Amino acid sequence: MSADEPGVGPSRRRSPAPVEDPRPAGRRRDTIALALGSGLSGLLAYVVFALSTRALGAEAAAPVSVLWTYWGFAAAALTFPLQHWITRTVTVQGEGSVRHALPRVSMAVLASSIALGGLCWLGRMPLFHVDGVAWPALVALLTLGSGVIGVVRGRLNASRRYVSIGVSLVAENGLRCIAVGALFVSGVRDPSAYGLSLVAGHLVSVFWLRSVRFGTGVTTTERRRPLTFLTGAGSAQLLGQIVLTGSPVLLALAGGTPAAVTALFATLALFRAPYLLAIGLVAQLSSKISALVVAEETAALQRLRAATLATTAVTVGLAGVFGVWLGPPVLRLIFGATVHFDGMSSGVVAVACTLAVANLVLVISILAHGRPRNAVIGWLGAFVVGGLAFLALGALPPSDRIVWCFLAAEAAAFAILSVGEAHFSRRKH
């Protein structure tokens, strides 16, 4: 029984764990498809943003940047939780439970889209510096699209169609790339057109909508509250996304120079590459852990946890060395000679981004156990520790102060989430 679902009695009958592809070649194919899909999708996303800024210029592209930032938050708060909820619910309860809850979930997503669009209309001038309803409407459509793509990928994930998920990742940003490229070549300089291209990427979901059909079978008598789970999972991912991407904004507020803000943004973009790759592999990992939880394979769960901790210990050290020695020259090579970040700060950011990957794995495991509240607690604890570090390091230059706060927050999240995940991995459900 989930601690987030009071009053719900535990199921007396467990469904068997879904059968995974027993062929090593099949598993390798799925992993490669997800990794390639995630990598190519990330590259296409950079192309979309680069073409937008080149076509519009830094000032005119500002509302596109705001919409782009919001897209990251919408994906964290809607796409990932919906995908994981469907995967977990089909694994634990059967397709009938998703079919029964989906109308309520859909109405909640629609209501959220309208509400967020309305809030953005009220704050349209400070957010977009443009009057009218165009940009708030794009926010509403982007919210709705994030929900739809989450449902589509959740269904594909529950069906173990990992190759299709990889294709959908590439197709989503591929469509954006085509749309922005057409605008660029045609000489269109209307920022809202580029914003619409960002929204248009979610239209790829129509190619898989016929797959979004759920049967009526229910394999357990367990009752769950999907909106409670989705709210918790969405909140946890949103908080984690803010910690991961919010450092440049905090640096600007702390008095950092524009050059320092740009350098930190570029450094984060470089060292977040493994995290972006891991996002593509989330689908396969989510299915695997959910199946282990259903089958009560506590030994396998503990082995997976031990492997995660050991891998993190090794990669954190390697990331720190790479960041200190090679971070600055690689940054200059990729982003130009005007982008400078010292070696120590690059190493700190590299370590923090590596911990972010481990935290993503821990959150997936905690959600597979049906405990989104514990994931939220972990990230709230990270905010507290990061805030305390911000106050304690006031004597440091702004840039150094922010990167150490970033590391403190990710390290705190890792510690808190590890403790919670270890507790659930040892338990019989």
C-alpha positions as CSV (number, residue, x, y, z in Angstrom):
1,M,0.0,0.0,0.0
2,S,1.3,3.4,-0.9
3,A,1.9,5.8,1.9
4,D,0.6,8.5,-0.4
5,E,-2.8,6.8,-0.6
6,P,-4.4,6.6,2.8
7,G,-7.2,4.3,3.5
8,V,-6.3,1.9,0.7
9,G,-5.9,-1.7,1.8
10,P,-3.1,-3.8,0.4
11,S,-3.9,-6.1,-2.4
12,R,-4.2,-9.8,-1.6
13,R,-3.3,-10.9,-5.1
14,R,-0.3,-10.0,-7.0
15,S,0.0,-10.0,-10.8
16,P,3.0,-11.7,-12.2
17,A,5.8,-9.5,-13.4
18,P,5.6,-8.6,-17.1
19,V,7.7,-10.9,-19.3
20,E,10.7,-9.0,-20.7
21,D,12.5,-10.0,-23.8
22,P,14.7,-12.9,-22.8
23,R,17.1,-12.4,-25.7
24,P,20.2,-10.4,-24.9
25,A,20.2,-9.2,-28.5
26,G,16.7,-7.8,-28.0
27,R,17.6,-6.0,-24.8
28,R,20.7,-4.5,-26.5
29,R,18.6,-3.4,-29.4
30,D,16.2,-1.6,-27.1
31,T,18.9,0.0,-25.1
32,I,20.7,1.2,-28.2
33,A,17.5,2.5,-29.7
34,L,16.7,4.5,-26.6
35,A,20.3,5.9,-26.3
36,L,20.5,6.9,-29.9
37,G,17.0,8.4,-29.8
38,S,17.8,10.5,-26.8
39,G,21.2,11.6,-28.2
40,L,19.9,12.5,-31.6
41,S,16.9,14.3,-30.0
42,G,19.2,16.4,-27.9
43,L,21.3,17.3,-30.9
44,L,18.2,18.3,-32.9
45,A,17.0,20.4,-29.9
46,Y,20.3,22.4,-30.0
47,V,19.8,22.9,-33.7
48,V,16.3,24.2,-33.2
49,F,17.4,26.7,-30.6
50,A,20.5,27.8,-32.6
51,L,18.4,28.5,-35.7
52,S,15.8,30.4,-33.7
53,T,18.4,32.7,-32.1
54,R,20.3,33.2,-35.4
55,A,17.1,34.1,-37.2
56,L,15.6,36.4,-34.5
57,G,18.7,37.7,-32.6
58,A,19.2,37.5,-28.9
59,E,16.6,40.2,-28.0
60,A,13.8,39.1,-30.2
61,A,14.3,35.5,-29.3
62,A,13.7,36.2,-25.6
63,P,10.1,34.9,-25.5
64,V,11.2,31.8,-27.4
65,S,13.8,31.2,-24.7
66,V,11.1,31.6,-22.0
67,L,8.8,29.1,-23.8
68,W,11.8,26.8,-24.2
69,T,12.5,26.9,-20.5
70,Y,8.9,26.3,-19.7
71,W,8.9,23.3,-22.0
72,G,11.6,21.7,-19.8
73,F,9.4,22.2,-16.7
74,A,6.3,20.9,-18.4
75,A,8.2,17.8,-19.5
76,A,9.4,17.2,-15.9
77,A,6.0,17.9,-14.4
78,L,3.8,16.1,-16.9
79,T,5.5,13.9,-19.6
80,F,7.8,11.9,-17.2
81,P,5.2,11.4,-14.5
82,L,2.5,10.3,-16.9
83,Q,4.9,7.9,-18.7
84,H,6.0,6.4,-15.4
85,W,2.4,6.2,-14.0
86,I,1.1,4.3,-16.9
87,T,4.1,1.9,-16.9
88,R,3.8,1.3,-13.2
89,T,0.0,1.0,-13.2
90,V,-0.1,-1.5,-16.1
91,T,2.7,-3.5,-14.4
92,V,1.1,-3.5,-10.9
93,Q,-2.7,-3.4,-11.6
94,G,-3.3,-4.0,-15.2
95,E,-4.5,-2.0,-18.1
96,G,-8.1,-1.6,-16.8
97,S,-6.9,0.6,-14.0
98,V,-5.3,3.0,-16.5
99,R,-8.4,2.9,-18.7
100,H,-10.6,3.7,-15.7
101,A,-8.5,6.6,-14.5
102,L,-7.4,8.2,-17.8
103,P,-10.6,10.4,-18.3
104,R,-10.0,12.0,-14.9
105,V,-6.3,12.4,-15.6
106,S,-7.0,13.9,-19.0
107,M,-9.4,16.4,-17.5
108,A,-6.8,17.4,-14.9
109,V,-4.2,18.0,-17.7
110,L,-6.6,20.0,-19.7
111,A,-7.6,22.1,-16.7
112,S,-3.9,22.7,-15.9
113,S,-3.2,23.8,-19.4
114,I,-6.0,26.3,-19.3
115,A,-5.0,27.6,-15.8
116,L,-1.3,28.0,-16.7
117,G,-2.2,29.7,-19.9
118,G,-4.4,32.1,-17.9
119,L,-1.6,32.8,-15.4
120,C,0.8,33.5,-18.2
121,W,-1.7,35.9,-19.8
122,L,-1.8,37.8,-16.5
123,G,2.0,37.9,-16.4
124,R,2.5,38.2,-20.2
125,M,4.5,41.5,-20.1
126,P,7.2,40.5,-17.5
127,L,7.4,37.0,-19.0
128,F,7.3,37.6,-22.7
129,H,7.4,41.5,-23.0
130,V,4.7,41.1,-25.6
131,D,1.0,41.9,-25.2
132,G,-1.8,39.7,-26.5
133,V,-2.8,36.1,-26.1
134,A,-0.4,34.4,-28.5
135,W,2.3,33.4,-26.0
136,P,0.0,32.4,-23.2
137,A,-1.9,30.3,-25.7
138,L,1.4,28.6,-26.7
139,V,2.0,27.9,-23.0
140,A,-1.4,26.2,-22.8
141,L,-0.8,24.2,-25.9
142,L,2.7,23.2,-24.8
143,T,1.3,22.0,-21.5
144,L,-1.4,20.0,-23.2
145,G,1.1,18.5,-25.7
146,S,3.4,17.5,-22.9
147,G,0.6,15.6,-21.3
148,V,-0.4,13.9,-24.6
149,I,3.2,12.8,-25.4
150,G,3.5,11.5,-21.8
151,V,0.4,9.2,-22.3
152,V,1.7,8.0,-25.7
153,R,5.1,7.1,-24.4
154,G,3.7,5.6,-21.3
155,R,1.6,3.2,-23.4
156,L,4.6,2.4,-25.6
157,N,6.7,1.8,-22.5
158,A,4.1,-0.4,-20.9
159,S,4.1,-2.5,-24.1
160,R,7.9,-2.7,-24.1
161,R,8.0,-0.9,-27.4
162,Y,11.4,0.8,-26.7
163,V,12.4,1.2,-30.3
164,S,9.2,3.2,-30.9
165,I,10.0,5.4,-28.0
166,G,13.4,6.1,-29.4
167,V,11.8,7.0,-32.7
168,S,9.3,9.3,-31.1
169,L,12.1,11.2,-29.3
170,V,13.9,11.8,-32.6
171,A,10.6,12.6,-34.5
172,E,9.5,15.2,-31.9
173,N,12.6,17.4,-32.2
174,G,13.0,16.4,-35.9
175,L,9.6,18.0,-36.6
176,R,10.6,21.1,-34.7
177,C,13.8,21.2,-36.6
178,I,12.0,21.0,-40.0
179,A,9.5,23.7,-39.0
180,V,12.2,26.1,-37.7
181,G,14.4,25.4,-40.7
182,A,11.5,26.2,-43.1
183,L,10.9,29.5,-41.2
184,F,14.6,30.3,-41.3
185,V,15.0,29.7,-45.0
186,S,11.7,31.6,-45.8
187,G,13.0,34.6,-43.9
188,V,10.2,34.6,-41.3
189,R,11.1,36.8,-38.3
190,D,8.0,36.5,-36.2
191,P,9.0,35.1,-32.8
192,S,5.6,33.6,-32.2
193,A,6.0,31.5,-35.4
194,Y,9.2,30.0,-33.9
195,G,7.3,29.4,-30.6
196,L,4.6,27.6,-32.5
197,S,7.2,25.4,-34.1
198,L,8.2,24.3,-30.6
199,V,4.7,23.4,-29.8
200,A,4.3,21.6,-33.1
201,G,6.8,18.9,-32.1
202,H,4.1,17.2,-29.9
203,L,2.1,16.6,-33.1
204,V,4.2,13.5,-33.7
205,S,2.0,11.8,-31.1
206,V,-0.7,11.3,-33.7
207,F,1.5,8.6,-35.3
208,W,1.1,6.5,-32.2
209,L,-2.4,7.5,-31.0
210,R,-3.9,4.2,-32.3
211,S,-1.6,2.5,-29.9
212,V,-3.1,4.3,-26.9
213,R,-5.7,1.7,-26.2
214,F,-6.0,0.0,-22.9
215,G,-7.8,-3.2,-22.1
216,T,-10.3,-3.7,-19.3
217,G,-8.4,-6.3,-17.3
218,V,-7.4,-5.6,-13.7
219,T,-4.9,-8.0,-12.2
220,T,-5.2,-6.8,-8.6
221,T,-7.8,-5.5,-6.3
222,E,-5.6,-2.6,-5.2
223,R,-7.1,0.8,-5.5
224,R,-5.0,3.8,-6.2
225,R,-5.4,7.5,-6.6
226,P,-3.6,8.4,-9.9
227,L,-3.8,12.2,-9.4
228,T,-2.1,11.8,-6.0
229,F,0.7,9.8,-7.5
230,L,1.0,12.1,-10.5
231,T,1.1,15.2,-8.4
232,G,3.8,13.8,-6.2
233,A,5.9,12.5,-9.1
234,G,5.4,15.7,-11.1
235,S,6.4,17.8,-8.1
236,A,9.5,15.8,-7.5
237,Q,10.7,16.0,-11.1
238,L,9.9,19.7,-11.3
239,L,12.0,20.4,-8.2
240,G,14.8,18.3,-9.5
241,Q,14.7,20.1,-12.8
242,I,14.8,23.5,-11.1
243,V,17.9,22.4,-9.1
244,L,19.6,21.1,-12.3
245,T,18.8,24.1,-14.6
246,G,18.2,27.0,-12.3
247,S,21.9,27.9,-11.4
248,P,22.3,30.6,-14.2
249,V,19.1,32.4,-13.0
250,L,20.3,32.3,-9.4
251,L,23.7,33.6,-10.5
252,A,22.1,36.5,-12.3
253,L,20.1,37.3,-9.2
254,A,23.2,37.0,-7.0
255,G,25.0,39.7,-9.0
256,G,26.9,37.6,-11.6
257,T,28.0,39.4,-14.7
258,P,26.2,38.5,-18.1
259,A,29.5,36.8,-19.2
260,A,29.5,34.7,-16.1
261,V,25.9,33.7,-16.5
262,T,26.5,32.7,-20.1
263,A,29.6,30.7,-19.1
264,L,27.7,28.9,-16.4
265,F,24.9,28.1,-18.8
266,A,27.4,26.8,-21.3
267,T,29.1,24.7,-18.7
268,L,25.8,23.2,-17.5
269,A,24.9,22.4,-21.2
270,L,28.2,20.6,-21.6
271,F,28.1,18.5,-18.4
272,R,24.3,17.8,-18.6
273,A,24.9,15.6,-21.7
274,P,25.0,12.3,-19.7
275,Y,21.8,13.4,-17.9
276,L,20.0,14.0,-21.3
277,L,21.2,10.6,-22.5
278,A,19.9,9.0,-19.2
279,I,16.5,10.5,-19.8
280,G,16.1,8.5,-22.9
281,L,16.9,5.3,-21.0
282,V,14.4,6.0,-18.3
283,A,11.7,4.1,-20.1
284,Q,13.5,0.8,-20.0
285,L,14.8,1.3,-16.4
286,S,11.3,2.2,-15.2
287,S,9.8,-1.0,-16.7
288,K,12.6,-3.2,-15.2
289,I,12.3,-1.8,-11.7
290,S,8.5,-1.8,-11.7
291,A,8.6,-5.5,-12.7
292,L,11.1,-6.3,-9.9
293,V,8.9,-4.5,-7.3
294,V,5.8,-6.4,-8.4
295,A,7.7,-9.7,-8.2
296,E,9.1,-8.7,-4.8
297,E,12.6,-9.4,-6.0
298,T,14.3,-7.6,-3.0
299,A,17.6,-9.3,-3.7
300,A,17.7,-8.0,-7.3
301,L,16.6,-4.5,-6.1
302,Q,19.4,-4.4,-3.6
303,R,21.9,-5.5,-6.2
304,L,20.7,-2.8,-8.6
305,R,21.0,-0.2,-5.8
306,A,24.5,-1.4,-5.0
307,A,25.5,-1.1,-8.6
308,T,24.0,2.4,-8.8
309,L,26.0,3.5,-5.7
310,A,29.2,1.9,-7.0
311,T,28.9,3.4,-10.4
312,T,28.2,6.8,-8.9
313,A,31.3,6.7,-6.8
314,V,33.5,5.9,-9.8
315,T,31.9,8.3,-12.2
316,V,31.9,11.2,-9.7
317,G,35.6,10.9,-9.4
318,L,36.1,10.7,-13.2
319,A,33.8,13.6,-13.8
320,G,35.7,15.8,-11.3
321,V,39.0,15.1,-13.0
322,F,37.6,15.7,-16.5
323,G,35.9,18.9,-15.4
324,V,39.1,20.3,-13.7
325,W,41.6,19.4,-16.4
326,L,39.6,19.4,-19.7
327,G,36.5,21.4,-18.9
328,P,37.8,24.9,-19.8
329,P,39.5,24.0,-23.1
330,V,36.5,21.9,-24.2
331,L,34.1,24.8,-23.4
332,R,36.2,27.2,-25.5
333,L,36.4,24.7,-28.3
334,I,32.6,24.2,-28.4
335,F,31.2,27.7,-27.4
336,G,34.0,30.0,-28.5
337,A,37.0,31.8,-26.9
338,T,34.7,34.3,-25.1
339,V,33.3,31.6,-22.8
340,H,35.6,31.1,-19.9
341,F,35.0,29.0,-16.7
342,D,37.8,28.1,-14.4
343,G,38.9,24.5,-13.9
344,M,37.8,24.1,-10.3
345,S,34.3,25.5,-11.0
346,S,34.0,23.2,-14.0
347,G,34.9,20.2,-11.9
348,V,32.3,21.1,-9.3
349,V,29.6,21.4,-12.0
350,A,30.7,18.1,-13.6
351,V,30.4,16.3,-10.2
352,A,27.0,17.9,-9.5
353,C,25.7,16.9,-12.9
354,T,26.9,13.3,-12.4
355,L,25.1,13.2,-9.1
356,A,22.0,14.4,-11.0
357,V,22.1,11.2,-13.1
358,A,22.2,9.1,-9.9
359,N,19.4,11.1,-8.4
360,L,17.3,10.4,-11.5
361,V,17.8,6.6,-11.1
362,L,16.9,6.8,-7.4
363,V,13.7,8.8,-8.1
364,I,12.7,6.2,-10.7
365,S,13.2,3.4,-8.1
366,I,11.2,5.3,-5.4
367,L,8.4,6.0,-7.8
368,A,8.4,2.3,-8.8
369,H,7.7,1.5,-5.2
370,G,4.8,3.9,-5.3
371,R,6.3,6.5,-2.9
372,P,6.3,9.9,-4.8
373,R,6.0,11.8,-1.5
374,N,9.5,10.5,-0.5
375,A,10.9,11.8,-3.7
376,V,9.4,15.2,-3.0
377,I,10.9,15.1,0.5
378,G,14.3,14.4,-1.0
379,W,14.3,17.4,-3.3
380,L,12.8,19.7,-0.7
381,G,15.7,18.7,1.6
382,A,18.1,19.5,-1.3
383,F,16.5,23.0,-1.6
384,V,17.1,23.5,2.2
385,V,20.7,22.4,2.0
386,G,21.4,24.5,-1.1
387,G,19.8,27.5,0.6
388,L,22.0,27.1,3.7
389,A,25.1,26.8,1.5
390,F,24.1,30.0,-0.3
391,L,24.0,31.8,3.0
392,A,27.1,30.2,4.4
393,L,29.3,30.9,1.3
394,G,28.4,34.6,1.0
395,A,32.1,35.6,1.0
396,L,32.8,33.8,-2.2
397,P,32.5,35.4,-5.7
398,P,29.0,34.9,-7.1
399,S,30.0,32.3,-9.7
400,D,31.9,30.1,-7.2
401,R,29.2,30.5,-4.6
402,I,26.5,29.3,-7.0
403,V,28.3,26.2,-8.3
404,W,29.1,25.1,-4.7
405,C,25.4,25.6,-3.9
406,F,24.5,23.5,-6.9
407,L,26.8,20.7,-5.7
408,A,25.5,20.9,-2.2
409,A,21.8,20.6,-3.4
410,E,22.6,17.6,-5.6
411,A,24.6,15.9,-2.9
412,A,21.9,16.4,-0.3
413,A,19.3,15.0,-2.7
414,F,21.5,12.0,-3.3
415,A,21.9,11.3,0.4
416,I,18.2,11.7,1.3
417,L,17.0,9.8,-1.8
418,S,19.5,7.0,-1.2
419,V,18.3,6.5,2.4
420,G,14.6,6.3,1.3
421,E,15.3,4.1,-1.7
422,A,17.4,1.7,0.5
423,H,14.4,1.4,2.9
424,F,12.0,0.5,0.2
425,S,14.4,-1.9,-1.6
426,R,14.6,-4.1,1.5
427,R,10.9,-4.3,2.1
428,K,8.5,-6.9,0.9
429,H,5.4,-5.2,-0.6
